[in-house]
Amino acid sequence: MHGNRESLSDGKEVTDLFARAPFEQGGWDTALKALRDITGSSRAQLLALGHRFRSFNWATDCPPDYEEEFIAAGGLRRDVNYRVAATRAPMELTWEAHYQEVRQNGTNEAYLDHVRKYDAEFGAQIVLSQRPGVFFGLAVLHGHREGLTTEAQRAVLQAVAPHVLAAIRMQDAIEHQGIDLLRGSLEAFQSPAILLDSLGRVCDATETARALLGPGTLQVRAGTLHASRPDVDRLLQKRIAAALAGAADGPADLWLRSDTDLLLIDVRTLPRHDWSFGFAPRVIVTLRAPLGPAQAQGRTIGTALGLTAAEGEVVALLAHGHSRQEAANLRGVSVQTVIAQLRTIFQKCGVNREAELVALARAVMEMGPR
């Protein structure tokens, strides 16, 4: 049995641990375990539900599949879980006396087996915050070994609750600050990138990425990212789902062609701490538009060498290291068309080999506007 230190009725040591939790590795686990110990409980639990963040059910010293087992047992349903049915207003304690009132009307035996397995039939709980889309709850759990909670133990939970809510708000601020820092770094490198949260919703995007969004490429609809073409969108949603599951490690090979541009879309998982609330970005979608630089530099090359805009673009693509086949693919023409264009370009530029043409084009690009 964990030690019951009821003499610390104000839970000062525990509140200090929760205040540090957002800033320390494993801080939330440490604070919850301290709450467990000071209340003589088998476990302490922090629960979050809502559409603004990643829902979670953290209970101390539980196996990784505990949350799945909890949901499978109907733990979120009022007609199954007597704790949910007995829930009171925010910052009002609920404990065994309230559970018993609900259980008198019937107890779900499957759920009861679940809570007994984890020594959690008894205990006390408190709603920290409840408003549309946001729910946080804190609980201490007791089994038959620990027995019913005492008034002193419940007083500790009541005293700690406001400090836990303050720590949650600090965690929210820190994770959102992480979004700002990441976006700032991407902006500095002029990277077209879109950040998705743990639910796959767009939480931020760089200016260069926003410039590539449009009716013919990508759009943000109802907070989620979609491709204009249904076939590409189906693949994009699969990539996003894989990234959210931490399984996006394949090549960047998702192409989207519009009437005016060509985009290469790459979807990757961002690192996540075990004790993340899901406010921070979880997935990064980077966009590359190979034709963008080539079109701009193609105009410069065309003007300098007396070529048409199309010919200048072909030369620019070759100067960027693309093969003739790749240049054809990027421009949406056949490789035979590119070869025919090159014959004319060689003649206009007075060169005999592609290497000479590329060297000339790179010299123009170095001297031209950027």
TIRO-719403 format. One record per residue (C-alpha): x, y, z; residue in three letters. Coordinates in steps of 0.02 Angstrom, whole numbers, plus 50000, padded with zeros to 5 digits. Example, Ala and Ser with C-alpha at 12.3 -4.5 7.8 and 13.67 -1.06 7.14 Angstrom:
<pts>
506154977550390ALA506844994750357SER
</pts>
This chain:
<pts>
500005000050000MET500595017449962HIS500935028650111GLY499495039650169ASN500205056450220ARG498595064950272GLU499555077150382SER499935086650222LEU498105091450206SER498465105950088ASP499485094949969GLY500845108349956LYS502185096349894GLU500995089349763VAL500435106549702THR502275111249678ASP502535095549573LEU501035099649463PHE501675117549441ALA503305110349372ARG502485096449271ALA502375105949105PRO504235110049112PHE505005093549162GLU505245076949071GLN503975064949147GLY503335078949258GLY501505074249242TRP501835056149287ASP502855061549439THR501505073449499ALA500105060649477LEU501095047549572LYS501375060049713ALA499495063249719LEU499215044449724ARG500405042549871ASP499795057249975ILE497995051249962THR498415033049998GLY497685027849830SER498045013549712SER498145025549564ARG497895043549514ALA497065047949350GLN497005062849233LEU495665061949097LEU495395073248947ALA494005073048819LEU493585085348681GLY493835090148500HIS495155103648530ARG496525091548578PHE497025073348588ARG495895064348711SER496815053848839PHE496595043848998ASN498175043749102TRP498145032449255ALA499745029149350THR500605012349330ASP499405005649198CYS499904995749042PRO499985004548873PRO498324997048816ASP497395002948972TYR496505017048880GLU495895005348743GLU495294992948872GLU494405006848967PHE493465012348811ILE493064994448762ALA492294991848933ALA491135006648902GLY492095018149018GLY491475033948931LEU489625029348940ARG488495035949076ARG487425020249072ASP488965009349103VAL490185019549208ASN489435025049373TYR490835037949391ARG490275046749234VAL488455045949287ALA488875053449457ALA489925067849387THR489545084749464ARG489905102849415ALA491715108849392PRO492725109749553MET491405099849650GLU491995083449726LEU491175066849685THR491565051349789TRP490905034449844GLU489295041249919ALA488825048149748HIS489385032349659TYR488295021849773GLN486745032049730GLU487005027949546VAL487455009749577ARG485845006749672GLN484945008249506ASN486014994649429GLY487854990849402THR488654985349239ASN489554969349286GLU490794970149141ALA491324987649190TYR491424982449372LEU492604968349324ASP493674981149233HIS493834993249381VAL494164979049503ARG495554972749391LYS496404989649410TYR495974992249595ASP494835006749551ALA493105002349616GLU493125016449743PHE493895033749751GLY493515052049723ALA493525063349571GLN493345081449519ILE492965089949354VAL494315102949321LEU493565111049167SER492015107549065GLN491425118148919ARG491015114448737PRO492415104148663GLY493455103848823VAL493395092148973PHE494745088549102PHE494485077649255GLY495595072249398LEU495325056949509ALA496105046149643VAL495665027749632LEU495495015149774HIS495284996449774GLY494704985149916HIS496454985649990ARG496395004750008GLU494555005350055GLY493445020650043LEU494205037850034THR494285048150192THR493765066150214GLU495605071150229ALA496065062450068GLN494645070849976ARG495185087650048ALA496905085149968VAL496095081749799LEU495005097249819GLN496515108049865ALA497605101649723VAL496295103149585ALA496465121949546PRO498355119949532HIS498165105349412VAL497025115849302LEU498305129949305ALA499655117649251ALA498545111449108ILE498345129349048ARG500235131749057MET500495115848956GLN499275122648826ASP500265138948816ALA501935129948800ILE501335118348663GLU500595132848567HIS502225142148589GLN503045127048509GLY501935129748357ILE502515147848345ASP504355143048361LEU504215129348231LEU503275140548110ARG504575154248136GLY505985142348093SER505085136547937LEU504745154447885GLU506585158647905ALA507015144947781PHE505555150047669GLN504875132347683SER503085129647620PRO502425119447766ALA500725115847845ILE500615109848026LEU499245097848083LEU498765094248263ASP498485077148342SER496735076348267LEU497355080148091GLY496695097948088ARG497705112448017VAL498435122348163CYS499625133548064ASP500445136347896ALA501895146747832THR501585161247714GLU502465152047573THR501285137247597ALA499745148547598ARG500315155747432ALA500205138247356LEU498445134747418LEU497015137347297GLY495525129547210PRO496655119847091GLY497895113247221THR497545111647407LEU496215119347518GLN495795119747702VAL493995114447725ARG493185113547898ALA494915114447974GLY495645099747876THR496805099247726LEU496145092647560HIS496785090847383ALA495735097547240SER495815081047144ARG494805067047228PRO496075053547184ASP497515063647258VAL496445068347409ASP496125050047450ARG497995046847450LEU498315062647551LEU497075057447686GLN497915040247696LYS499615048547716ARG498955060047852ILE498155045547945ALA499795035847936ALA500765050948000ALA499565053148146LEU499885034948189ALA501755038048179GLY501965027048025ALA502365039647888ALA504105035147829ASP503895031947644GLY504575042347499PRO503885059247453ALA502995053947294ASP501275061947304LEU501105073747157TRP499695085947122LEU499575094546954ARG498465109746924SER498225120546770ASP499585132346830THR500715122646946ASP501395105947003LEU501595101547187LEU502565087647272LEU501715084247439ILE502675076147583ASP501815070947745VAL502865067047899ARG502615063648085THR503345076148207LEU504125070148370PRO502925069348517ARG503255068148702HIS502365054148794ASP501465066848904TRP500875078548767SER499115085348777PHE499005085648587GLY498975104648574PHE500665104348486ALA500815100248300PRO500895081648264ARG501115081248074VAL502035092347951ILE501495093247769VAL502845101047660THR502535106947484LEU503745108747341ARG503325117247178ALA504715112547056PRO503975123346919LEU503965139047026GLY505845143047020PRO505995136046844ALA504605147146778GLN505375162746854ALA507155158546802GLN506555152346634GLY505945169846594ARG507655176946639THR508565163846535ILE507375166346390GLY507655185146391THR509555183346404ALA509755169846271LEU508365174746151GLY507255159746190LEU505385157946206THR504635156546382ALA504375137846357ALA506155135346296GLU506845145546441GLY505875134746563GLU506595118746489VAL508355125546506VAL508015131046686ALA507405113646732LEU508965105746656LEU510035118446749ALA509185112946911HIS509805095246880GLY508225087446806HIS508405074746666SER507535077146500ARG506195064646554GLN505935073746719GLU505825090446630ALA504515083146515ALA503525076146662ASN503595092646756LEU502995102346603ARG501655089646558GLY502375085946385VAL503205071046303SER505085068546310VAL505085069446119GLN504415087246132THR505835091946250VAL507125084146133ILE506405093945986ALA506435110046088GLN508255106846134LEU508765105745951ARG508075123245925THR508835129346090ILE510575122746043PHE510475132045878GLN509905148345957LYS511225147746093CYS512645141845982GLY513065126346084VAL513225108046036ASN513035098946201ARG511825099446347GLU513255102146471ALA513745118146379GLU511935124046383LEU511775120546570VAL513405129946608ALA512775144846508LEU511075144446594ALA511845143646768ARG512935158546729ALA511375168346678VAL510475162646836MET511935168346944GLU511915185746867MET510025187446851GLY508725192346981PRO508315180047121ARG
</pts>
